[in-house]
Amino acid sequence: MPPRHVQVPAPPGQPAAQPAPALRRRPRQPRAQATSDALQQAFVQL
């Protein structure tokens, strides 16, 4: 049990590092546009 509590603070740091590279790869497309594109694709599939 104690080891799990020690790992709890670690996970929050890892996810924060992932969004950083994602933004670097697609700096032109903010999250708002990404969601809009996903919605457009969903409508096209329908």
FIGU-514675 format. One record per residue: x, y, z of N, C-alpha, C, O in turn; residue number from 1. Coordinates in steps of 0.001 Angstrom, whole numbers, plus 500000, padded with zeros to 6 digits. Layout:
REM residues N
R / n_xx / n_yy / n_zz / ca_xx / ca_yy / ca_zz / c_xx / c_yy / c_zz / o_xx / o_yy / o_zz / k
R / X / Y / Z / X / Y / Z / X / Y / Z / X / Y / Z / NUM
...
***
This chain:
REM residues 46
R / n_xx / n_yy / n_zz / ca_xx / ca_yy / ca_zz / c_xx / c_yy / c_zz / o_xx / o_yy / o_zz / k
R / 500832 / 498779 / 500000 / 500000 / 500000 / 500000 / 500866 / 501270 / 500000 / 500641 / 502153 / 499173 / 1
R / 501845 / 501382 / 500902 / 502668 / 502620 / 500936 / 503308 / 502929 / 499584 / 503294 / 504082 / 499152 / 2
R / 503875 / 501914 / 498898 / 504509 / 502204 / 497594 / 503527 / 502845 / 496619 / 503916 / 503711 / 495836 / 3
R / 502263 / 502433 / 496655 / 501278 / 503012 / 495726 / 501119 / 504508 / 495998 / 501032 / 505309 / 495067 / 4
R / 501083 / 504874 / 497270 / 500936 / 506305 / 497594 / 502128 / 507094 / 497051 / 501988 / 508248 / 496647 / 5
R / 503295 / 506460 / 497046 / 504494 / 507162 / 496549 / 504378 / 507369 / 495038 / 504850 / 508378 / 494516 / 6
R / 503749 / 506416 / 494328 / 503626 / 506525 / 492873 / 502533 / 507516 / 492476 / 502544 / 508032 / 491358 / 7
R / 501602 / 507783 / 493372 / 500496 / 508697 / 493036 / 501010 / 510045 / 492528 / 500532 / 510512 / 491494 / 8
R / 501965 / 510693 / 493209 / 502453 / 512001 / 492739 / 503177 / 511899 / 491399 / 503286 / 512902 / 490693 / 9
R / 503671 / 510730 / 491032 / 504413 / 510588 / 489771 / 503483 / 510701 / 488554 / 503788 / 511472 / 487645 / 10
R / 502360 / 509964 / 488497 / 501478 / 510000 / 487306 / 501105 / 511408 / 486862 / 501187 / 511687 / 485666 / 11
R / 500699 / 512316 / 487757 / 500309 / 513667 / 487317 / 501423 / 514358 / 486530 / 501140 / 515184 / 485662 / 12
R / 502680 / 514034 / 486823 / 503792 / 514669 / 486107 / 503940 / 514096 / 484702 / 504276 / 514830 / 483772 / 13
R / 503696 / 512806 / 484531 / 503878 / 512172 / 483219 / 502882 / 512708 / 482187 / 503304 / 513114 / 481104 / 14
R / 501581 / 512723 / 482481 / 500607 / 513230 / 481493 / 500895 / 514667 / 481082 / 500652 / 515048 / 479937 / 15
R / 501410 / 515461 / 482006 / 501704 / 516865 / 481685 / 502821 / 516936 / 480647 / 502858 / 517864 / 479838 / 16
R / 503731 / 515960 / 480666 / 504850 / 515978 / 479713 / 504358 / 515565 / 478321 / 504926 / 515997 / 477318 / 17
R / 503316 / 514739 / 478247 / 502825 / 514274 / 476944 / 502205 / 515409 / 476122 / 502547 / 515549 / 474948 / 18
R / 501308 / 516223 / 476689 / 500689 / 517310 / 475911 / 501715 / 518291 / 475358 / 501490 / 518888 / 474305 / 19
R / 502832 / 518466 / 476049 / 503849 / 519422 / 475573 / 504359 / 519024 / 474185 / 504304 / 519845 / 473269 / 20
R / 504855 / 517791 / 473995 / 505338 / 517386 / 472666 / 504223 / 517402 / 471632 / 504462 / 517717 / 470466 / 21
R / 503011 / 517065 / 472048 / 501890 / 517070 / 471095 / 501703 / 518476 / 470533 / 501501 / 518648 / 469331 / 22
R / 501770 / 519489 / 471415 / 501602 / 520868 / 470945 / 502774 / 521257 / 470047 / 502593 / 522008 / 469088 / 23
R / 503957 / 520762 / 470344 / 505119 / 521102 / 469511 / 504961 / 520507 / 468119 / 505338 / 521134 / 467129 / 24
R / 504408 / 519307 / 468037 / 504236 / 518671 / 466723 / 503198 / 519423 / 465895 / 503372 / 519606 / 464690 / 25
R / 502114 / 519860 / 466547 / 501049 / 520564 / 465814 / 500797 / 521929 / 466451 / 499739 / 522134 / 467046 / 26
R / 501734 / 522860 / 466345 / 501548 / 524187 / 466952 / 500488 / 524999 / 466218 / 499878 / 525891 / 466808 / 27
R / 500262 / 524706 / 464947 / 499290 / 525483 / 464165 / 497858 / 525104 / 464528 / 496949 / 525925 / 464407 / 28
R / 497651 / 523848 / 464978 / 496289 / 523399 / 465289 / 496088 / 523348 / 466801 / 496579 / 522422 / 467447 / 29
R / 495379 / 524315 / 467384 / 495073 / 524282 / 468820 / 494061 / 523185 / 469138 / 493530 / 522541 / 468233 / 30
R / 493799 / 522979 / 470415 / 492858 / 521909 / 470785 / 491468 / 522185 / 470219 / 490744 / 521248 / 469884 / 31
R / 491090 / 523445 / 470108 / 489753 / 523783 / 469595 / 489609 / 523268 / 468165 / 488598 / 522651 / 467829 / 32
R / 490604 / 523516 / 467325 / 490519 / 523067 / 465932 / 490538 / 521543 / 465873 / 489832 / 520946 / 465060 / 33
R / 491334 / 520913 / 466720 / 491416 / 519452 / 466713 / 490037 / 518860 / 466994 / 489629 / 517900 / 466340 / 34
R / 489317 / 519428 / 467964 / 487985 / 518915 / 468287 / 487034 / 519157 / 467114 / 486221 / 518293 / 466786 / 35
R / 487133 / 520321 / 466483 / 486258 / 520638 / 465351 / 486522 / 519653 / 464218 / 485581 / 519171 / 463588 / 36
R / 487788 / 519350 / 463952 / 488108 / 518393 / 462886 / 487500 / 517031 / 463208 / 486948 / 516373 / 462327 / 37
R / 487600 / 516609 / 464465 / 487049 / 515312 / 464860 / 485538 / 515303 / 464635 / 484992 / 514312 / 464150 / 38
R / 484861 / 516393 / 464982 / 483408 / 516471 / 464779 / 483090 / 516409 / 463287 / 482155 / 515717 / 462882 / 39
R / 483850 / 517119 / 462476 / 483603 / 517107 / 461030 / 483753 / 515685 / 460489 / 482931 / 515238 / 459689 / 40
R / 484788 / 514979 / 460915 / 484997 / 513609 / 460447 / 483820 / 512729 / 460862 / 483378 / 511881 / 460088 / 41
R / 483311 / 512926 / 462079 / 482178 / 512132 / 462562 / 480961 / 512370 / 461672 / 480269 / 511419 / 461309 / 42
R / 480689 / 513629 / 461316 / 479541 / 513925 / 460456 / 479739 / 513301 / 459077 / 478787 / 512792 / 458485 / 43
R / 480949 / 513337 / 458572 / 481220 / 512760 / 457245 / 480926 / 511266 / 457268 / 480362 / 510727 / 456316 / 44
R / 481310 / 510590 / 458365 / 481074 / 509150 / 458458 / 479574 / 508869 / 458486 / 479121 / 507873 / 457921 / 45
R / 478806 / 509730 / 459132 / 477358 / 509519 / 459204 / 476773 / 509634 / 457801 / 475563 / 509491 / 457623 / 46
***
